[in-house]
Amino acid sequence: MPSKLDSKSRRQVTRRELETPLTPLEDALATVRSATPRLPARRIPLDEALGCALAEDTHAKRDVPGYRNSAMDGFAVVAADLAGASGDSPVRRPCVGEVVAGPGKPPKMSAGTCVKIFTGAPVPEGADAVVPVEDVSVSKSSVKFAEPAEAGRHVRGASDSLKKGDVLLGAGSVLGGASLGLLASAGYSRVSVTPRARVVVVSTGDEVVEPGGRLAYGQVYDSNGVMIASLARRFGAAAVERTHVEDDPTVLRRTIARLARKFDLLIFTGGVSVGERDWVRDSLEKVLVWRVAIKPGKPFTYALLRDGTPVVGLPGNPGAAACSFAVFGPAILSLMSGQAEPKRLRARLAQAVEGDRKRLSLVRVSLRRDKSGRLVARRSGRQESAVLSSFTGTHALALVPAGGLGRGRVVEVVRFPEANDDNWL
């Protein structure tokens, strides 16, 4: 009886693809950078704009604040009324009203009186200072002031923070919580941004089973899908979904066409090497990068569909998928969202690293600071392509050139957001 494997079509593995030269990492990155499209600007609500880059300059639509208001809970006064106040000779003034924060302009206040006022409330016309409640004595009919008040004290002037038309944030600014609050205070409810990418992670292979499902002999849980989707979020994706596709070229092509209509970036794990069941690369229209001179992660693939949608292909081995995505993923997602690519760091090796004879090695390392404050990198465990456990203690990937480096040599490192401690920062 034919096996399930025999019942499916196999791709023809050619000598030409087996002999395809490896692309140096920096050349591959340069190709990816030049080909990755920036997403078109969209106007979205402030509540959805966290982490997005502004697509245009922003200016205050109103004065902030739009009226004089109190910086303290206390009493609004005419400063000249309290010119002679002291502990030995306090001044009493009748309290003729109360002003709270809220809509409506308070009535004008006359000299010789005071008004109870709360933080943020409009200062009545005629008053020019606020005395904090803790600096006065209050009786039923009057308020006793034991020291003079300086005009303007605890009064926030209209347009004290912003004037209408002031530049708030320039195009390209990445929006954080305070930035969004600033925009809201200046009259914005929506803002034009380069959105963060909507990503789908597609796990390939008949052997892959959703975590928690029942495993048959020869099957594995979909660790790649969970891991790469999580990393994509950490690298800046707005929304990430996961799915699975079997090793069938017809199904795969239909899946690609369907997903491209919904997502900005497609990421495949597995199916990108030279196996008879590796159909992903054959299903893509314009392959720009394939086979990179890195270890692990050689089969990394980058392509564009006819409509310009970028597609990333990652190796099926979990360690290789994690390493290659950590090197290429932040650049792709940053460029798509109009943001600066994360910079590499430099660290001194705590031990010699042998490295590969021909390829650049992506070595998992932990980081710490030495007594002089310099970064020191130390191997963080097993480095095999199929091993994930060593990533739990990994701060970064050291880019070790072919042939390796000796102890004490300085090496570039790419941050890997996994280890729980950040004492090295």
N, C-alpha and C positions, 0 to 999 in steps of 0.2 A: 504494500500500500504506500503511495507517495506521502511523504511528510508534508506538513504545512509549509515548510520552507520551499520544497520542490514545487508546490502548487502556485507559487508566485513568480512573477517575472524577475529576471536578474539583469542587471546592467552589465555591459561589456567593459571590463577593465582594460585600458590600453597602456601600451608601453610609454606612449607620449605623456600621459598623466603621471605615471609612476616616476618619470624622469623630469617632471616640471621643476625648475629650479626654485629654491626657497627665496622668499622676499625678506630682506632685512627688516627688522622691526620698525626702524625710523622711516624707511621708505613706505612700508605698509600704512603707518600712521599718517604720513603725508598724503597718501592717496585717499584714505578715509576722510581726512580733514577737508580736502578739496572737493570731495564728492558729496558730503553730507549736506542735505538741504536744511535751511532754516524754516521753521514752520511759519505760516502766514499769521500776521497779527490778528488778534481777536479782542473785542471789547467784552469784558466779563465782570461780574459783580466782585466787589472787594473781598467778600467772604470766600471766593474761589481763587484769589490771586496770590496767595502765600507762596513764596518761592519762585514766582514768575519774574521775568525781566520786562521792564517797561519798554514799550515800542515807540514812545514819544515823550518829549519833555512835559512836565506837569507844572501848572501854575495855580496859585491860590485863587479860588472863585469868590472869596469873601474875606473881609477882615476877620482876624482871629485874635482875641475875642471881638465880637461885633458890638460890644457895649462895655462901659466901665463896670467892673464887678469886684466883689470882695474876695480877698485872699484868706480871710479868717472868719470864724464865728465871733461876733462881737457887736459893737455899736458904731453906726455911722454918725460922724460928728462934723461940725465946722471947726477946723483946727484952731482958728483964732479965738473961739469961745473958751479954749482950755489953756490959753497962754499963761495964766498965772497959777495953774493948778499945782499943788504940791501935797506931800503927806501931811504937813501941818495946816495947810489951807486948801483942802479939796474943793473942787467945783462940782455942784449938783446940777443936773439937767433933766428935765422931764422926758420920758420915753413916750413918743407920740405915735408909734406904729411899729410894724414888723415887716420885713421883706425877706421872702424865701426865694430860692432858685426856681425859676419857672417862667412861663409866658406872662407878658404884661409889664408895662412901664410903671414904676412906683411913683407916687405923688411927690411933688417938690417938697423939700425939707427946709424949714425956716431956721435962721440963726437962733441960738438960745435953746434948741431942742436936740434930741438924739433919736435914732431909730434903731431898733434891734435888727440885726442882719446876719444872714448865714452865708457860709462859704459858697462862692459862685453866684450869689444873688446880685442883681443890678444895684449899683450904688445910686441912691436918690439924687436928683439934681439939687444942688445947693450944698451937699456934703462933699468934703474933700479928704477925709481920712476915716480909717476904721480902727477902733481901739479893741483889742482882743478881750473876750469875756473874762479871761482869768486876771486881767489888770484892773478890773472895776469892782465896785460893790453895788449890788442891786437891791433896792427896796421896792415896795408896792408902787410908789408914786414917782420915784426918780432913780437916777443912776449917778453914783459918786465916782469922780475921776480924780486920781491923786497925782497925776503927772501930765505935762503938756503933750500934745499930739502934733507930729510933724505933718504938714500938708503932703498928701500923696501916700502916706504910710498905709500899707496893706490894701492899696487900691490898684487893681490891674487896669491899665488904661485900654481903651478901645484900640485894636490893631497892635497891641503890645507884643504879641507873638508873631503875627503875620499880617501883611498888608495885601489887599487884593492885587493880584498880578505878580506877586513874589514867586520866584522859581522855587519849587518844592523839591523835586527829584528829576534828574535828567534821564533821557532815554538810555536804556541798558542797565539802570539800577535794579538790583534784585530786591524784591519786596519782602521785608520781614514784618513782624508784628507792629513795631513802632512806626515803620514806614506806612503801613496800611492805616494805622490810627491817625497819622498826620494827614493823609489824603482825605480820610473821612472828616476830620475837623475842618478842612478847607473846602468842603462842599462836594466831594466826589462820592458817588455811589457805585460807579463802574469805571473801569480803567482799561486802556488799550495796552495789551501785553503780547509778548511772544509766548505762547502757551508752552507748558511742559508736555512732553510726548505721552501719548496713549500707546501702551506697549502690550503686546501679547507674546507669551513664551510658549513655544510649541515643542513638546517632547516627542521624539520620534522613536519608533521601534516596537515590534510585537512583544518584546520582553518586558516592557515598562508597564507598571501597575500603579494606580493611584495609591498614595500612602494610606495604610489601614485596610486595604483590600486583601483579598485572599490570593496568596502567591502560589502558583504552580511551580513545579521544578523547572529551573532555568529562567525564572522571572525575577525582576528586581523592582523595588519601589522607586517612584519618580522623585528622587532626591534632587536631580538637576533642575526640574521645573520649579520646585519650591525655592531652591537656593537662588537661581538666576532671577526669578520674579522678585524676591526679597532684595537682592543686590540692585536690581533696576530701580526699585523705589528709593533705596539709599543713594543712588547716583542721580536722582532727580526726576524720575518718571512721575507723571501725574496719577496715572491709573494703570494697573497691571492685571491682566487676566492670564490664566493658564489653560492650555488644552493639550490634546494628544492626537497624533496621527499615526496610522500604521504604515508599514513599509510597502506602500503601493504607489507607484508613480502617478496613476490617474487620480487617486484620492488626494495625493499630496498637492497636485497642481490645482485641483478644485478648491482645496483648503486655502492655499495661498491666495487665490483670486478672491475668495470670500472674505478672508481676514484683512486683505489690503483695503477693502471698502470701509472698514471700521476703525482700523488702527493706524497710527503714524509710523510705528516701527515693529517689524516682525523679528523675533529671535528664535532660532531653531537650536535645539541641543541634540547632537547625534546626526548621523546621516550625511556628513560632509567630507568624509575621508575617501578612500579608494576601494571600499568594499563593494561586493556585488549587490548589496541592499542599500547602499548609500545614495539615495535618489535626490537629496535636497539640492545639491549643486546643479544637477542636470535639469532641475525644474525652474531655475532662475534665468531671467533673460540676459542680464548684464552683470557678469561676475567681474569685479574689479580687483579683489584680493583673494588669493587662495594659496595656502601653504606658506606659512611665515616661519622664519628662522628663529623660533623660540622653543624652549622645552620647559614645561609641557605647553601644548596648545598649537602645535604645528598646523593642524587642518583648519585653523580659523579662516572664515570666509566672510567677505563683505560684497554685497551686490545691490543693484537698484532694479526695481521692477519697471515696466514700461511707463507707469504713471509717476515714477520718481520715488516711490516708497522704498526706503532702505530696508535691507534684510541682512541680519547677522546670523552666521552659522557657527556654532560652537562645537568642540569635540564632545563625544559621548562620555568619556571618562570624567567623573565629577571634579577631580582636582585640576585637570586640564581645562575644563569648562570655566571653573572659578578663576583660574589664573589669567586665561586669555580675556575673559570679560572684564576683569579688574584693570587690564591694560587698555583695552579698546572702549569699553562701555562708557566710562565717564566722559571721554572725548566726544563720542557720538551724541550722547544725551545732552551734553552742554551745548554743542554746536546747534542741535535742533532747537533748543530753547533760547538761543541768543545769549548764552552766558559764557563766562571765561572758563576754559578748561582748567581743572585742578593742576597745580604745579607739583612737580616731583621734588622730593627732598634728597639730601645727601647724608650718608651715614658711614661710619668707620666699622669695618668688619671686626668682630670680636674673635673670629677664628678663620682659618683658611677655608675657602670654598673651592672644591675641585672643578665644578662646572662641566659642561658638555664639550666635546672636542670641536664641534662645528657650529653649534647653535648657542645663542644667548640663553642663559638659564634664568627662569623666574623662580627665585628661591624664597620660600616663606621664612620670614624673620620676625622676631620680636624686637622692640626698640626700647632703649633707655637713654638717659643722659648721664654722661660721666661727670666728674667733679668740675670740669671746666665748662660744662653745659653743652658739649658736643654730643650728637646722636651716635649711639653705638648699636649695631645690628648683630643679632645672634640667630642662627638657624633655629626654627621653632618646631622641629620634629621631622617626621617622615615626609619625603618629598615626592613619592610616587604619584603618577597621574590619577590612579584610582582611589587615593586616600584623601578623606575629608577631615579626619580627626585632628590633624595638626593645625588646621585653620583656626581652631578655637583659641589658640594662643598666638595668632598672627596679627601683627600690626601693619605689615607692609610686605611687598614683594621686592626683593633686591634684584636689580638687573645686572647679572654677573656675565661678563663677556665670555666668549668661547675660550676654553683653556683654563678658566677659573682665576681667582685672585687670592693673594696671600693675606694673612692676618694683618690688620692695621690699615689695609688699603681702603680708600674711600670709594663708595659705590652709590649710584642713584637708586632711590627706592620709590615705589608707587604705593600709596596708602591703600590698605585693605581694611574696610570697616568691620572688624570682627571681634578682636580681643576686648574684654570687658573693661580693662584698666586704661587710663589715659595719662599715667604718670610721666610719660616721656614727652608730653606736649610742652 
